[in-house]
């Protein structure tokens, strides 16, 4: 019998336990050195074939098919990864760095949990919070085929260090002598089949010098697989659309060009997809008009524009640019509701009483002629009674009636259970070099933003009810209630902040907001609630919107920048024309799932681009010696330190306990308080804390704070040089002026 069959038959015995190589040799009666060498080679061959596996401490066994799982690789900051299954019932598995095999971040892999003797040990330890352990046995789907990084030059070769801190390898590249080092490059990875061999790749794009303006954001987009430029066929299709509206497109539309209609948008906006009007209603009360750019009139299903719009899912608003869902020929010219021009819309008339109650609504295609373009800052000045807003008198008359009416609508909505959440946000302005010029909270035009927000909510809700009433497959925007674990965590954090509420409903959450309002813990209480919410998403099922307290809700008001809104416009038109539905529930679920994912990607990129600029800003302050103190709040407590957030910039960083030399501190088990050796509470979640910048790690996107007055670590410069003896004379080697050993001539 061949040696490989002997090995396999022996391991198949019920009594077999994983053995090391020398134990196998003894069990099989192999004593000759040559045979032992053959055994070793055969074990490695069988391992490469997948017939046997090597476990921890070099023990050999047959693979346990029942002890395998498939999941996605999520890298950990300190090395290794967790493998997360799509099945929520299957627990995640930890894989150490040495057992990652050929896996990259986000790859779909097969993992083998350790043999039963290890599995039982880990199972018993899982009750204490430890994960089960395993090793990657196969890469099922390679999801990372390109990386973005910085080109470096070693003595004999070039290599690229990836921007993604979760990609722990450098990539060796060739044929790059024409590219300067320290340039950002896009690299296509070569097939990687041997974990003991260097990863190689080919540079497919030079993004420019790393510190050049805009290159940092270009790198983020390339790393995420986002193309800013549109394919030529998409541009050609957009350019073929006439700038004037042909008579054939006016058929079946209401002509609203004589109505007083206006837009209110941010200062920097170039695409205006919503407009407002307000007139007395013939039956009493008011007729609010919400007029939305009719993108569906130009972007037809199955066209190149539609295919690209679906692929992108939404526009991405980065710190220095906007990656549009559709070409600018459409978004800023043909579809945009620019002032003093005729444009097609899908409009909603909403009948409101003087008390802000909705009495009815209707939707229809129309053509409008916007008479004024205003900014939020202009409208806020008008609301505050300030001069210099430059709003025409006839528009002011409408605003004087619109603002108090919509303010009443908002009060009614909140009274009916809608959550009053002002999500913190910061506006960052850059100079011509792409550096931060200013950072200001987005609260300067609060009432003006809320005015448009509530008008859009009225329109979205009306359209959702119309879709529900048609009893057809439709696309909705839902926000589910927090689960039990989220409610409990929210209650713990609120109680730690001194807010004695155990929330289980919207009403109790609004009560918590009211108790926190005006107190030092107001900001942290808001974060404690927001981080324990579920994420809103798109779906074909209507379960309502928890945060808004709406039974029916969808997105209708931004078809220029959100693909789901474009789909809703098409569904609404089919209902109005009594046409048969063109999308099945399965089609809509596919669209909903895709657009939820593209929205997540957009949010991540927006957050990353803002974080990058903020970190660069604080890094420059530190280098320039302008490290003043900042007022922050403790928004999280970890085992190794306190997470601090600065409300003026939303910058987060950690004060490590190790950096506090004046006393010994540790987090309690609940991670809500910090105590000293005597058990005295020194800090609590939500406490204000004055901090200074200690360190900025731009590459890893980390910032460390320190408490002013704490002694800092001694630098290496104060150490005495090590004395190295001369092996010939026994005396100390002489040093040069720079402290380096002089080479004897």
C-alpha positions in Angstrom: 0.0 0.0 0.0 1.3 3.4 -1.0 2.3 5.8 1.8 -0.5 8.3 0.9 -3.2 5.6 1.2 -1.6 4.5 4.5 -1.9 8.0 5.8 -5.5 8.4 4.7 -6.7 5.0 6.0 -5.0 5.6 9.4 -6.7 9.1 9.7 -10.1 7.6 8.9 -10.1 5.4 12.0 -12.7 6.6 14.6 -10.1 6.6 17.3 -7.7 8.9 15.4 -6.8 12.3 17.0 -4.7 14.9 15.2 -1.0 14.1 15.4 2.3 15.8 14.6 4.6 14.4 11.9 6.8 12.4 14.2 3.8 11.0 16.0 2.4 9.8 12.7 5.7 8.2 11.7 5.8 6.3 15.0 2.2 5.2 14.7 2.8 4.0 11.1 6.0 2.2 12.1 8.2 4.4 9.9 11.7 4.6 11.3 14.0 5.0 8.3 15.2 8.5 7.7 14.4 8.3 4.0 10.9 7.1 4.6 10.4 9.8 7.2 11.4 12.3 4.5 9.0 10.8 2.1 6.2 11.0 4.7 6.9 14.7 5.2 6.7 15.4 1.4 3.6 13.3 1.1 1.8 15.2 3.9 2.5 18.5 2.2 1.3 17.1 -1.2 -1.9 15.8 0.4 -2.4 19.2 2.0 -2.0 21.0 -1.3 -4.6 18.7 -2.8 -7.0 19.4 0.1 -7.1 15.7 1.1 -5.8 16.4 4.6 -5.4 19.6 6.6 -2.8 21.0 9.0 -4.2 22.2 12.3 -2.7 24.3 15.0 0.7 23.3 16.3 1.3 21.4 13.0 -1.1 18.5 13.8 -2.5 16.7 10.8 -6.1 15.4 10.2 -8.7 14.8 7.5 -10.8 17.9 6.7 -14.0 18.2 8.7 -16.6 19.1 6.2 -19.2 19.6 8.9 -16.9 22.1 10.6 -16.6 24.5 7.7 -18.4 27.7 6.9 -18.5 30.2 4.1 -18.3 33.9 4.8 -16.8 37.3 4.1 -13.4 38.5 5.3 -13.5 41.5 7.7 -10.0 42.5 8.6 -9.1 43.6 12.2 -6.9 46.6 13.0 -4.5 44.6 15.1 -4.1 41.7 12.6 -6.1 38.7 11.5 -9.8 38.8 10.5 -13.3 37.7 11.4 -15.2 35.7 8.9 -18.9 36.7 8.8 -21.5 34.4 7.3 -24.5 35.6 5.4 -26.6 33.4 7.7 -27.1 35.4 10.9 -27.5 32.1 12.8 -23.9 31.1 12.1 -21.4 32.7 14.5 -18.4 34.6 13.1 -15.0 32.9 13.3 -11.7 34.5 14.1 -8.8 33.8 11.8 -5.2 34.7 12.9 -2.9 36.5 10.5 -0.8 33.3 9.9 -4.0 31.3 9.0 -5.3 33.8 6.4 -3.9 31.8 3.5 -4.6 33.6 0.2 -7.5 35.8 1.4 -7.7 39.5 0.8 -10.1 41.9 2.6 -13.8 41.4 1.7 -13.1 38.1 -0.2 -15.7 35.3 0.1 -13.8 32.4 1.6 -14.3 28.9 3.1 -13.1 28.6 6.6 -12.4 25.5 8.6 -13.0 25.7 12.3 -10.4 24.0 14.4 -10.7 20.3 15.2 -13.2 19.2 17.8 -10.7 19.3 20.7 -10.1 23.0 19.8 -13.7 23.7 18.9 -14.8 22.5 22.3 -12.3 24.7 24.0 -13.4 27.7 22.0 -17.0 26.9 22.5 -16.5 26.9 26.2 -14.8 30.3 26.0 -17.4 31.8 23.8 -19.5 32.5 26.8 -16.9 35.0 27.9 -17.1 36.9 24.7 -14.3 35.1 22.7 -14.9 34.0 19.1 -14.4 30.5 17.8 -11.2 30.2 15.7 -10.3 28.7 12.4 -8.3 29.0 9.2 -9.0 29.9 5.6 -9.0 26.8 3.4 -10.1 28.3 0.0 -11.0 31.6 -1.6 -14.4 31.2 -3.3 -14.7 34.7 -4.8 -11.9 37.2 -5.2 -13.6 40.5 -4.5 -10.5 42.7 -4.5 -8.8 42.8 -7.9 -7.4 46.3 -7.7 -5.8 48.4 -5.0 -4.8 52.1 -4.8 -1.6 53.0 -3.0 1.7 54.9 -3.0 4.6 53.9 -5.3 7.8 53.3 -3.4 11.3 52.4 -4.5 13.5 49.8 -2.8 17.1 49.2 -3.7 16.4 46.8 -6.5 12.6 47.0 -7.2 9.5 49.1 -7.0 6.5 48.3 -4.7 3.2 49.9 -3.8 1.9 50.3 -0.2 -1.9 50.1 -0.2 -4.0 53.1 1.1 -6.4 50.6 2.6 -5.0 49.8 6.1 -6.8 46.4 6.0 -4.7 45.3 3.0 -1.6 44.1 5.0 0.7 43.4 2.0 2.9 45.5 -0.2 2.6 44.8 -4.0 5.7 44.5 -6.1 5.3 46.2 -9.5 7.5 46.4 -12.6 7.7 48.6 -15.7 7.0 51.8 -13.7 10.3 53.6 -14.2 8.4 56.4 -16.0 6.4 57.1 -12.8 7.9 59.2 -10.0 7.9 57.6 -6.5 5.4 58.9 -4.0 2.7 59.0 -6.7 -0.7 57.5 -6.1 -1.3 54.6 -8.5 -4.0 52.1 -9.3 -2.7 48.6 -9.4 -4.4 45.5 -10.9 -3.4 42.5 -8.8 -1.9 39.4 -10.5 -3.3 36.0 -9.5 -2.0 35.0 -6.1 -1.6 31.2 -5.6 1.1 30.8 -3.1 0.9 32.5 0.3 4.7 32.3 0.7 5.3 34.3 -2.5 5.2 38.1 -2.9 2.0 39.6 -4.3 2.6 41.2 -7.7 0.6 43.6 -9.8 0.5 45.9 -12.8 0.1 49.7 -12.6 -2.9 50.7 -14.8 -3.2 54.3 -13.8 -1.0 57.1 -12.4 -3.2 59.3 -10.3 -0.6 61.9 -9.6 1.7 63.1 -6.8 0.2 62.1 -3.4 0.2 65.6 -2.0 -1.3 67.3 -5.1 -4.7 68.9 -4.7 -7.6 66.4 -5.3 -5.4 63.3 -5.6 -6.4 62.1 -2.1 -10.1 62.1 -3.1 -9.3 60.6 -6.6 -7.6 57.7 -4.8 -10.6 57.1 -2.6 -12.9 56.9 -5.6 -10.6 54.5 -7.5 -10.2 52.3 -4.5 -14.0 52.1 -4.2 -14.4 51.3 -7.9 -16.2 54.5 -8.6 -15.7 56.2 -12.0 -16.3 59.9 -12.0 -16.3 60.3 -15.8 -19.3 58.9 -17.8 -18.8 56.4 -20.7 -18.9 58.0 -24.2 -22.2 56.3 -25.1 -23.9 57.9 -22.0 -22.5 61.4 -22.8 -23.7 61.0 -26.5 -27.2 60.0 -25.4 -27.4 63.0 -23.0 -26.1 65.4 -25.7 -28.7 64.2 -28.2 -31.5 65.4 -26.0 -32.8 68.8 -27.2 -32.5 71.8 -24.9 -35.9 73.1 -25.9 -39.2 71.2 -25.0 -41.0 69.9 -28.1 -44.8 70.3 -28.2 -45.2 66.5 -28.2 -43.9 66.4 -24.6 -46.6 68.8 -23.4 -49.4 66.5 -24.1 -51.2 65.4 -20.9 -49.4 68.0 -18.8 -50.8 70.9 -16.8 -49.4 74.3 -17.7 -48.3 76.0 -14.5 -46.0 78.5 -16.1 -48.0 81.5 -14.8 -47.9 80.4 -11.2 -45.4 82.0 -8.8 -42.9 79.1 -8.3 -39.4 79.3 -6.7 -36.5 77.2 -5.6 -34.5 77.2 -2.3 -31.2 75.4 -2.3 -27.6 75.6 -0.9 -25.3 78.3 -2.1 -23.2 75.8 -4.1 -26.0 73.9 -5.7 -26.0 73.6 -9.5 -28.9 71.1 -9.9 -32.3 72.2 -8.7 -34.7 69.2 -8.6 -37.5 70.7 -6.5 -39.5 73.9 -6.5 -42.3 75.3 -4.3 -45.5 77.3 -4.7 -48.2 78.4 -2.4 -51.7 79.7 -3.3 -55.0 80.0 -1.4 -57.1 76.9 -2.0 -60.6 77.4 -3.6 -62.2 75.4 -0.8 -60.4 77.2 2.0 -56.9 76.8 3.4 -53.8 76.5 1.2 -52.6 74.7 -1.8 -49.0 73.8 -1.4 -47.2 72.9 -4.7 -44.2 70.7 -4.7 -42.8 70.5 -8.2 -40.1 67.9 -8.9 -37.9 67.7 -12.0 -39.3 65.1 -14.4 -36.2 63.1 -15.1 -38.2 60.1 -16.2 -39.4 62.1 -19.3 -35.8 62.0 -20.6 -34.2 58.9 -19.1 -36.1 55.9 -20.5 -35.9 52.4 -19.1 -33.1 50.3 -20.7 -31.3 53.3 -22.2 -27.6 54.0 -21.7 -28.5 56.8 -19.3 -30.8 54.5 -17.3 -28.2 51.7 -17.2 -25.5 54.0 -15.9 -27.9 55.7 -13.4 -28.9 52.3 -12.0 -25.2 51.3 -11.8 -24.3 54.4 -9.8 -27.5 54.4 -7.7 -27.1 57.9 -6.5 -24.9 61.0 -6.6 -22.0 61.1 -4.2 -21.4 64.4 -2.3 -17.7 64.5 -1.4 -15.8 67.2 0.4 -14.4 68.7 -2.8 -16.7 67.6 -5.6 -19.9 65.8 -6.5 -19.9 62.5 -8.5 -23.1 62.8 -10.3 -25.6 59.9 -11.0 -26.4 61.4 -14.4 -24.3 63.7 -16.7 -24.3 67.4 -16.1 -26.0 68.0 -19.5 -29.1 66.6 -17.8 -28.7 67.5 -14.2 -27.7 71.2 -14.5 -29.4 72.2 -17.8 -32.3 70.1 -19.2 -33.8 68.7 -16.0 -32.7 71.3 -13.5 -35.4 73.8 -12.5 -33.3 76.8 -13.4 -35.0 80.2 -12.9 -36.6 82.0 -15.9 -36.8 78.8 -17.9 -39.5 76.3 -18.8 -39.0 72.9 -17.4 -41.0 69.6 -17.1 -42.0 68.5 -13.6 -44.0 65.9 -11.8 -46.0 67.9 -9.3 -48.0 67.4 -6.2 -50.7 69.7 -4.9 -51.3 69.3 -1.2 -54.4 70.9 0.4 -53.5 72.2 3.9 -55.8 73.8 6.4 -54.8 77.0 8.3 -53.9 74.7 11.2 -51.5 72.7 9.1 -53.6 69.6 8.7 -53.5 67.8 5.4 -57.0 67.8 3.7 -56.1 66.1 0.4 -53.6 65.8 -2.4 -53.1 65.1 -6.1 -50.2 64.3 -8.4 -49.7 65.0 -12.1 -47.2 65.8 -14.8 -46.7 69.6 -15.5 -44.6 72.3 -17.0 -43.4 75.2 -14.8 -41.4 78.4 -15.1 -39.5 79.1 -11.9 -39.4 82.8 -11.2 -36.7 83.0 -8.5 -33.7 81.0 -7.3 -33.0 81.5 -3.6 -30.4 80.1 -1.1 -31.0 78.8 2.4 -29.0 81.7 3.8 -31.1 84.3 2.0 -34.3 82.7 3.2 -32.9 82.4 6.8 -32.1 86.1 6.7 -35.7 86.8 5.7 -37.1 84.6 8.5 -34.8 86.3 11.0 -36.0 89.7 9.8 -32.5 90.8 8.6 -31.9 93.1 5.7 -29.8 92.4 2.6 -31.3 89.1 1.6 -32.2 90.5 -1.9 -35.4 88.4 -2.2 -38.0 90.1 -4.5 -41.1 91.5 -2.8 -43.6 89.2 -4.5 -41.6 86.2 -3.3 -41.4 87.6 0.2 -45.2 87.7 0.3 -45.3 84.0 -0.4 -42.6 83.2 2.2 -44.5 85.3 4.8 -47.4 82.9 4.4 -45.4 79.7 3.7 -43.0 79.7 6.7 -45.6 79.9 9.5 -47.8 77.3 7.7 -45.0 74.8 7.3 -43.8 75.5 10.9 -47.3 74.5 12.1 -47.1 71.3 9.9 -43.8 70.4 11.5 -45.2 70.9 15.0 -48.2 68.7 14.2 -45.8 66.0 12.8 -43.7 66.0 16.0 -46.8 66.0 18.2 -48.0 62.9 16.3 -44.8 61.0 17.2 -42.2 62.0 14.7 -38.7 62.3 16.2 -37.2 65.8 16.4 -33.6 64.9 15.4 -31.1 67.4 14.3 -28.3 65.3 13.0 -24.9 67.0 13.6 -23.2 68.0 10.4 -20.3 70.2 9.5 -19.7 72.2 6.3 -16.0 72.2 5.2 -14.7 74.8 2.7 -11.5 74.2 0.9 -9.0 76.7 -0.5 -7.5 76.4 -4.0 -4.8 74.0 -2.7 -7.5 71.6 -1.5 -6.8 72.4 2.2 -9.4 73.1 4.8 -10.2 76.8 4.9 -13.0 76.7 7.4 -15.2 74.2 9.3 -18.7 75.4 10.5 -21.7 73.4 11.8 -24.6 73.3 9.4 -27.0 75.1 11.8 -26.7 78.6 10.4 -29.9 78.2 8.3 -31.8 75.8 10.4 -35.4 77.1 9.9 -34.8 77.5 6.1 -33.6 73.9 5.8 -36.6 72.7 7.9 -39.0 74.6 5.7 -38.0 72.7 2.5 -37.6 69.4 4.5 -41.2 69.4 5.6 -42.5 70.4 2.1 -40.6 67.4 0.7 -41.9 65.1 3.5 -45.5 66.1 2.6 -44.9 65.2 -1.1 -43.1 61.9 -0.3 -45.8 60.8 2.0 -48.6 61.7 -0.5 -46.9 59.7 -3.3 -46.3 56.7 -1.0 -50.0 56.6 -0.1 -50.9 56.8 -3.8 -48.6 53.8 -4.5 -50.1 51.8 -1.7 -53.6 52.6 -2.7 -53.0 51.3 -6.3 -52.2 47.8 -4.9 -49.3 47.4 -7.2 -45.6 46.5 -6.7 -43.8 49.6 -5.6 -40.6 50.9 -4.1 -40.7 52.3 -0.6 -38.3 53.9 1.9 -38.6 52.2 5.3 -37.1 52.6 8.7 -37.7 49.8 11.2 -38.0 50.1 14.9 -34.9 49.3 17.0 -34.6 45.7 18.2 -34.5 44.7 21.9 -30.7 44.8 22.1 -30.6 48.3 20.6 -33.3 49.6 23.0 -31.4 48.2 26.0 -28.1 49.7 24.9 -29.8 53.0 24.3 -31.4 52.9 27.8 -28.0 52.1 29.4 -26.2 55.0 27.7 -29.1 57.5 28.4 -29.1 56.4 32.1 -25.3 56.9 32.3 -25.9 60.4 31.0 -28.3 61.1 33.9 -31.5 60.8 31.7 -33.8 58.4 33.7 -35.7 57.0 30.8 -36.0 53.4 29.5 -37.2 54.2 26.0 -39.4 51.8 24.1 -41.3 54.2 21.9 -41.0 57.4 19.9 -42.8 59.3 22.5 -40.3 58.3 25.2 -37.4 59.2 22.8 -38.8 62.7 22.4 -39.1 62.9 26.2 -35.4 62.0 26.4 -34.6 64.7 23.9 -36.6 67.2 25.9 -34.8 66.3 29.2 -31.4 66.6 27.5 -32.1 69.9 25.7 -30.0 72.7 27.0 -27.8 70.5 29.3 -24.1 69.6 28.8 -25.2 66.1 27.8 -27.5 67.2 25.0 -25.0 66.4 22.2 -24.0 63.0 23.6 -27.6 62.0 24.3 -28.4 62.6 20.6 -25.4 60.4 19.6 -26.5 57.7 22.0 -29.9 57.5 20.4 -28.7 57.8 16.7 -26.1 55.0 16.9 -28.7 52.6 18.2 -31.1 53.1 15.4 -31.5 50.7 12.4 -30.5 52.1 9.0 -33.2 53.3 6.7 -33.4 51.3 3.4 -35.3 50.7 0.2 -37.6 47.8 -0.2 -40.7 46.5 -2.0 -42.5 46.0 1.3 -44.1 48.8 3.2 -43.6 48.6 6.9 -43.6 52.3 7.7 -40.9 54.8 8.8 -40.2 54.6 12.5 -38.3 57.9 12.8 -40.9 60.0 10.9 -43.9 58.1 12.4 -45.4 57.6 8.9 -47.2 54.4 8.0 -46.4 55.0 4.3 -43.3 56.6 3.0 -41.1 56.7 -0.2 -38.6 58.9 -1.9 -40.0 61.0 -4.8 -38.3 64.4 -4.5 -34.8 63.9 -5.8 -34.7 62.0 -9.1 -31.7 63.9 -10.4 -29.5 62.4 -7.7 -31.3 59.2 -6.5 -32.2 56.3 -8.8 -35.1 55.1 -6.5 -36.8 58.4 -6.9 -36.6 58.0 -10.7 -38.2 54.5 -10.4 -41.0 56.0 -8.2 -41.7 58.6 -10.9 -42.2 55.9 -13.5 -44.4 53.9 -11.2 -46.5 57.0 -10.4 -47.0 57.8 -14.0 -48.2 54.3 -14.8 -50.8 54.6 -12.1 -51.9 58.1 -13.3 -52.2 56.8 -16.9 -53.8 53.5 -15.7 -51.1 51.6 -17.6 -50.2 48.1 -16.6 -47.2 47.8 -14.2 -43.8 47.3 -15.9 -41.9 46.1 -12.9 -42.6 42.9 -10.8 -42.1 42.8 -7.1 -38.9 40.8 -7.7 -37.6 43.5 -10.1 -38.3 46.2 -7.4 -36.6 44.1 -4.7 -33.5 43.8 -6.8 -33.4 47.6 -7.5 -34.1 48.3 -3.8 -31.3 46.0 -2.6 -28.8 47.5 -5.1 -29.6 51.1 -4.3 -29.4 50.5 -0.6 -25.9 49.2 -1.1 -24.9 52.1 -3.4 -26.2 54.5 -0.8 -24.1 52.8 1.9 -21.0 53.1 -0.3 -21.8 56.8 -1.0 -22.2 57.5 2.7 -18.8 55.8 3.5 -17.0 57.8 0.8 -18.6 61.1 1.9 -17.5 60.3 5.5 -14.0 59.2 4.4 -13.4 62.3 2.3 -14.4 64.6 5.1 -12.3 62.7 7.7 -9.3 62.9 5.4 -9.5 66.6 5.1 -10.1 67.1 8.8 -7.1 64.9 9.7 -4.9 66.8 7.3 -6.1 70.1 8.9 -5.3 68.9 12.5 -2.0 67.4 11.3 -1.0 70.8 9.9 -2.0 72.5 13.1 0.2 70.1 15.0 3.2 70.5 12.7 2.9 74.3 12.8 2.9 74.3 16.6 -0.6 75.7 16.8 -1.8 72.9 19.1 -4.3 74.8 21.3 -6.9 73.1 23.5 -10.3 71.9 22.2 -13.6 71.4 24.0 -14.9 67.9 23.4 -17.3 65.3 24.8 -16.7 61.7 25.8 -18.9 59.8 23.3 -17.5 56.4 23.9 -15.4 54.4 26.4 -13.2 51.5 25.3 -11.0 49.2 27.3 -7.9 51.1 26.3 -9.2 54.7 26.5 -11.9 57.3 25.9 -13.3 58.3 22.5 -13.6 62.1 22.3 -15.6 64.1 19.7 -15.2 67.8 19.1 -18.7 69.1 18.3 -17.4 72.1 16.3 -15.7 69.8 13.7 -17.1 66.3 14.5 -13.5 65.1 14.7 -13.0 62.0 16.8 -10.0 60.7 18.6 -8.9 58.7 21.6 -7.4 59.6 24.9 -5.5 56.4 25.8 -5.4 55.5 29.5 -1.7 54.9 29.0 -1.2 58.6 28.1 -2.6 59.6 31.5 0.4 59.4 33.9 -1.1 61.3 36.9 -3.2 58.2 37.9 -4.1 54.7 36.9 -7.4 54.5 35.1 -9.6 51.7 33.6 -13.0 51.3 32.0 -15.8 49.6 34.0 -17.4 46.4 32.6 -20.4 48.4 31.2 -18.0 50.7 29.3 -20.0 53.7 30.7 -17.5 54.9 33.3 -13.8 55.3 34.0 -12.5 54.6 37.5 -9.2 54.8 39.3 -7.5 52.2 41.6 -9.7 53.2 44.5 -12.9 52.6 42.5 -13.7 56.3 42.3 -15.4 57.4 39.1 -13.2 59.9 37.3 -15.1 60.2 33.9 -18.5 59.2 32.6 -19.9 58.9 29.1 -21.1 62.3 28.0 -18.7 64.3 30.2 -17.2 67.4 28.6 -13.4 67.2 28.4 -10.7 69.6 27.4 -8.1 68.0 25.1 -5.1 68.7 22.9 -3.9 66.8 19.9 -1.2 64.3 20.7 -0.7 62.5 17.4 -2.2 62.3 13.9 -1.8 59.2 11.8 -3.0 60.3 8.4 -2.3 56.9 6.7 -4.4 54.9 9.2 -6.9 57.7 9.6 -6.4 57.9 13.4 -6.0 60.8 15.8 -4.9 60.7 19.4 -5.8 63.3 22.0 -4.2 64.0 25.3 -5.3 65.8 28.4 -3.5 69.2 28.9 -0.9 69.1 31.6 -0.2 65.4 31.4 3.5 64.5 31.1 4.5 63.1 27.8 6.7 60.2 26.9 10.4 60.9 26.8 11.8 60.9 23.3 14.6 58.7 22.1 16.8 61.8 21.5 17.7 62.0 25.2 19.2 58.5 25.3 23.0 58.0 25.5 24.5 56.4 22.4 25.3 52.7 22.7 29.0 52.0 23.0 30.1 49.5 20.3 33.6 47.9 20.9 36.2 47.5 18.2 36.8 43.8 17.8 40.5 44.3 17.1 41.5 46.7 19.8 38.6 46.3 22.3 38.2 50.1 22.5 35.0 51.9 21.7 34.5 52.7 18.0 35.0 56.4 17.1 31.9 58.4 16.1 31.5 61.1 13.5 29.9 64.5 13.9 26.4 63.1 13.3 26.8 60.3 15.9 27.4 57.6 13.3 30.3 55.2 13.4 33.2 56.2 11.2 34.5 53.7 8.8 38.2 53.0 9.2 40.3 53.7 6.1 
